[in-house]
Every structure is written in C-alpha cells, then in structure tokens.
Amino acid sequence: MADRPRGFRRLIAAGVVLLALLVAAAAFVWRDDILRTRLDPKEPFQTYDPPPAPDYATKAAWALLPANAGSPTPRDPPADVFFVGPTTFDGGRHWNAPIDDPKADRLFREVMAPNYAGPFVRVGRIFAPRYRQASLYTLMTLRDDAKEARRFAYSDVAAAFRYYVEHYNQDRPFVVVGVEQGGTLAARLLAEEVAAHPELKARIAAAYLVQTVIPANSPPLPPCLGPGQPGCVAAWASVFEGEPERAQAILDRSLVWGEGGQLVNLQGRVPMCFNPLLGAASNAEAPARLSLGAANATGLEWGARPAFLSRQISARCEKGVLRVSRPKSTSLKPSGSWTDRRKSPAYNLFYGDLEADAKARVAALEVQRSDGMQN
C-alpha cells in the first residue's frame, strides 16, 4: 500500500514535467507573436501623444555632430555625410521613440554608429540627427498605425536635413547615408528635397541606402551604374544565400513611398540592387576576392578604424535582392536577443567597400565641380 502514493507522486511529477515541456514548446513556436504583443503600444496612433520634437538648433538633437559644425577647417575631410540611423528602439509604450531613450541611444553609439557611420568617417564630417524613430514593432506589422508612425518619423528627418543645409553645409559636397528604416526615410528625403531645391543635386556625391528597398524604376537619383560615378543612389537589401523565404519576404512585405507620402507595397516592381563589391547596380556575380573588408566595429571608440576581414563574402543580385555568401569569421555572425536579431546586424559586411566607394565618388564630384567653375 505504501508504494501506491509514491507511484501516484511520480505520475504527478511526470505530468508536471510534461506540461512544462508543452508550455515551453508552445512559447517557442509562438515566440514571435508573444514578443510582438509585448512590443505593441496597444493604442491607436490617432490618439497617441508622441514625445516632444527635437530642436536641431541644439546639440542634444544630434547623435553625431562635428565640433566645428558651422565652420569647417582645411583639416576636415572634403565632404559632409548626412547619416540617418537604423532602428534602435524596440517599442512598448511608444510608437515613436523619445530622442533621449537611454537604451536606444546606447545601441546607436556602441553598435550602429561604429558599424554603419564608421565607413564614412574618412569621407566627410558626420551629421547624424536624433529623430523620433518608429519602433521595431512598426517594422514587424503592416497595420495602418505602424505606417503612420513611420510617416511621422519622416517629419523629424526632413527638419534635420533642412537645418543642416541652411546652417552647416555651406555649399560643400555631401553624401547621404540611410540604414534600414533610416534608408527608407532618406529615400523620401532625396526625392522631395531635391525636387524642391534642384541646386542640391549638384552637391550630392552619392546616396547609400543600406538594407533599403526602393523600386528600380523610380529611384530618387540616377542609379550608381559604376565606380566613381557621382550624384547617384546605391540601394540594396541583402539576405544570406539559402534564405529564399527571407528574400521573398523582402519582395512581398517591403513598403516604399507612394503618392502623397503613403507607404505602399512594391506591387510587383523589382527593387534596385546595388552590389557594394562591384560598386554598381549589376546582376554580375562578385567573387570574394573583390571584397575589400568586412568588419565588426561594435564597441570601438568613435572614429577608430576596425580591423578588416577581407575575402569573407561573395555577392550577387537576383530579382532585386542581394544574395550574400555566409562569412567564415565568427565575429560576422548574428548575435544578441530576439529583438537584436531583428535590427541591423552588429557588423558591416561591406565596411571597406563602402569607404573606398564613397571616397571615389566624392573625388569625382570635386573634379566635376572644379571643371564647372573653370568653364
């Protein structure tokens, strides 16, 4: 009789273990939905009270601003770089991030700026506005509220650019760089501001829209068709080889700017695909020997040049998506939490290639402008 209670307890214990395993399995299967729910502000954007607007006349409104922003010196690089950073804010209470959110700011300083603005430090003076970026959650849903939040973020970027042009540019050549969400905002910026102020076009050395989808048939500037071509746009969205679902998701779910500043689907259009290893929008395959250097600059002091890892990747465009081979180095692997892995990676596979490409386009624009002045 004494064995029966022990057997019953074992049965209960086994049931508890089985239930725990089932709960864990369900949490794993539905983890994306669970975490999306956690990041959802659960308030219509129409009734949402956004954080205060940045004042770009103040230093606090800029994540990166040269010490001599209004008075460049001969020691400065020959150009400027207007940099629109990627998503660093997860979401939760806000649709759009306060510009002083400490976690989002730390991720920008330690990860995004070194890896994505870093390649342009030797190209130009870096101007990176803080803006009320749309949260990571808005990139994971096609809800109208999320689209409204992304449109709202554009108002800050446009205000920052106008302030930069009026107070800091001083007729210097400049490069526009936007990454992921920042790339989408930069694409609209180029289309609207260049249309409104055609004189800006002569100052643009290049625009790099990293991990950004824009329709190939309606770019905001002429596409970069070869190295050293000034005044053009280089845009691409990449996946690793062997990820057909992610490539298809780029084509099916990416939003681009339509009429009236609306975010719309590609609707069957092919995205522009610039290959950084070739320095051109091209369907040719670029072997790994062309790679000038991938880098993981996370945590480096601002402005420090990271060690380059050359010949790590090959790349080719297919149906408007850049297919990249998987790098060998463990420092070039996705890492971090669930939310970290859905943001821009903590490394740059094209660090050295972008640095060299931008230098060449700035140099070509300087020659072009000098020839124009002489004529």
N, C-alpha and C positions, 0 to 999 in steps of 0.2 A: 504493500500500500504506500510505503514511503517513496517508492520510485515514481509513482504517478504524478505527484506535484512537481518533482524535478523534470519529468518529461514534458509536463504542461508548461513549465517555465521556459524550457528550451524551445518549445514550439512558439511561445510568445516572443522570445528573443529573436528567433529566426524570422518571425513575421515583421518585427520592428526593423530588422536589418533589410529585409526585402522591401519594405515600404520606403525606407531611407534611400535605397538604391533607385527605386522607381521615381521618387521625388527628384533625386539628383539627375537622373536621366531626362526627366521632363524639363527640368531647369536648363539642361544643356541644349536640348532640342529647341526650346522656345526662348533661349537666352537673348536673341536679338530683339524679339518682341518685348520681353521683360525690360530690357535696358532702354529700348525706345520709349516705353511707357514712363520710365523713370525720368527721362530727359524732356518729355513733353511738358511745356508750360501749363497745359490744361486751361488755357484762357484764349478766347478769340483775339486775333491780332487787333481787330477793330476797337476793342475795349482795353487793350494793353497800354499801360503807361510806360513808354521807353525811358531808358536812362538819359541824363542830360546830354545835350550836344557838345562836342568838343569845340574849343576855341583855338583855331590854328594860328592865332597870333601869339599863343603861349607855348613855351617849350614842352609843357606837360602833355600837349596834344600830339606830340611826335614821339614815336618809339625810337627813331633814329633821326638825328638832325646834326649837321656839321656845326662845329663850334663857331665857325665864321660863315654861317649860312647866308647872310646878306652881303658878304664881301669876300668872294673867292680870291685866293692868292696864287702867284705863279707856281707855288709848290703843290697845289692841288691837282688832281687828275684833270684832263681836258674837258670832261663832260660831267653831267649830273645823272643820277639814277633815281627815278620816282618808283618806289617799291611798295606794292600793295600785298600785304602778307596773307597767308592762308588761315584757315580756321584754327583757333587755339581754344575756343570756348565751347564746352560741352552742351550747356543748356540747363534746363531745370526750371527755375523761377522765371527766367528771362527768355524772350525770343531773340533779343539782340543784347550783346554783351556790353556792360559798362566798360568804358575805356580804361578804368583803373582796377579791373578784376585781377587780383594778385596771381592766381593760378594761370590764367590765360597769358598774362604779361611775362611770367617766368618761362612758360613754354616757348613764347616768342623769342626771348633773349637767349635762352640756353640751347634751343633746337632749331627753330625756323630761321632766325636771322643768320646764325653762322653757316647753315647749310644752303640757304636759298638767296639771301642777300650777299653772303660772303663772296661768291664768284665775281661780284661786280665792284668790290672794294677798290680794285686797281683800275677800274674802268671810269668811275666817277664818284662824286660826292653823293652819299646815300641820304635820301629823304624818304622816310617811312612813316606815314601818318597812323596814329591810333584811330580806329573807327569803330562804330557800334556794329561790329560784325554779326552777321546772322549765325546762330548757334549751330553746332554739329548736327543737332536734331533736324534742322531745316534742310540739310543735305541728304537726309535719310527718308524723306517723305515728299510726296507730290501734292500735299494739301495746299489749298489757297493761302492759308495763314502763313505757311512756310515761304511761299513765293512773295507774300507781302513783306515779310521780314528781310528777305534778300534784296527786294527793291528798296526798302528803307535804308539798308546799309550803303547803297549807292550814293545817297544824298551826302553822306559824310566824305566819301572818297572824292566826289566831284568838288566839294567845297575845299578840301585839302589841296587838290590839284590846282584849282584856280588861285588859291593863296600862294602856292609855290610859284606858279608862273608870274604872278604880279609882283611878288616880293623877293624871290630868291633866284630865279632862273637867269635873268639879265642877258637874254639872247644867247645863252650857251647851248651847245648840243646836249641832248638828253636821251636817255634810254628809259623806257617804261618796262617794268617787270611786275607781273602778277602771278601768284601761285594759287591754284585750285580756286576757292571762292574769290580770292583776290584777282585771279586771272579773268574770271567772268566779269567782275566789276571793271577791270582795266579795259576789257574789250569794248564795253559800252562807253567808257570814258573816251577812248580813242575815236570811236565813231561819232560821238556827239560833240566833243570839244574841237576836234579837227574840222568838223563840218561848220561849227560856229566861228572858228578862228583859223582860217586856212593858212595864215602865216606860221602857225605852229609846225606844220608839216615839214617845212624846210629845216627845222631844228631836230627832228626825230631821227636818231641814228638807227634805232631798232626798237621793237617791242617783243618781249619774250613772255608768252602766256603759257606757263608751265602747268601741266596736268589740267588743261583747259580745252573744252570743246567749243569751236566756232565753226560755222558752216564754210566749207571751202569755196562756195560760190558767192559769198558775200562777206569777205574779210574787211575789217575796218581800215586796213592799209594794204598795199600790194604784198603778196606773199614773198617770203625770202626764198628765192629760187637758186641761190648760190652763195658761197662765202664772200664776204667783203661787200655785199650789196647793201647800201644804206637806205633808210626810210621804209623799211619793210617790217612785216609781222611774222614771227615764228611761234606757232601754236601747236601743241600736241597733248594727247592723253595716252598714257602708256599702260600696258599690262605685261606681266611676265609670259613668256612662251608657255603654252599648255594651260592657259586660263580662258578657254572660249566663252565661258559663262560671263566672266567679268568684261570681256571685250564686247559681248552682245549687250550687256547692261549699259555700257557707255553709249552705244548706239540707240538703245531703247529709252533710257531714263534721263539722259543729259538734257538740261534746259539751257536754251540760248535766248538772246534778246530778240524780240519781235517788234512789231509796230506798236508805237505808243509806250515803249518801255515795258512791255509784257514779257514774262518768261514763258517760252513755249518749247515743245519738243522739236527735235530735229526734223521730224516728219519725212523721213526717208532721205534727207540730204546727207552727203558724205562730209565728215569733219575734215578740217585741214590737218595734215600730218607732216610736221617738220621733224627731220631726223637730226638731232644735235651732232651725231658722229659725222654726218656728211655736210652739215651747215646748209642744208637745203630741204625744201619740201619735195620729197622724191620717194618713189617706190623702190629704188635700188636698195639692195642689202648692204649694210655696213658691217664688215667683219670686226672682230675685237681688236685687231692690230691698229685700227683707226682711233680707238678710244684714248683720249689724252689724259684721262684720270677721273675715276670716281673718288669720293671722299666722304668720310664721316667726321664732320666738324662739330658734333654735339659737345657742348661743354667747353669749347675752346674760348679763350679770351677774344673779345670782339676785334676783328681785323687780322687775327693770326691766320696764316695760310696753312691749311692742313696738309698732311702727307697724302700724296696722290697714289691711288691704286690703278695702274694702267692695265689695259687689255683685259678688263674684267667682264665686259659685256659686248655683245653684238646687238644690232637693232635693225628692224625693217618695218616699213609701213605696209599695212594690209587693210583695205577697206576703211581707211581713215583712222586706224588705231595703230599706235607704235608698239610693235611686239619686241620685247627685250629679253635676251637670254638671262638666266639666273646667274648672278655673280658668285664667285667662289668664296670670297672673303666673308667670314662670319660677322664682320663689322658692317656689312651691307645687307643685313637680313632684317625683316620686320621684327619689332620688339615692342614691349610695353603692354598696357592694359587693353581691354576690348575697345575702349574709346580711342586710345592712342593709335591703334592699328587702323582706324578709320580716318585718321588725319594724314597729312603729308608725312612721309617717312622721315626718320631721324638720320638721314644721309642723303647725298645727292649723287646719283649715278653719272651725271654729266657735268660735274663741277668744273673740271679743267677745260672741257669742250666749250662750255658757255663763256668762261672767262676769255678764252682766245677768240671766240666768235665775236663777242661784243667789242673787244679791243679793235678788231679788224674793221668792223662796221663804223665805229666812231672815227677811226683814222680815215676811212674812205669819205665819210661825211665832211671831215675837216678839209680834205683836199678839194672836195666839190664846192664847199663854201668859199674856200680861198680862191679857186678859179673863177667863181661867180663874182667875187669882189674885184678881181683884176680886170674882168671883162666889163 
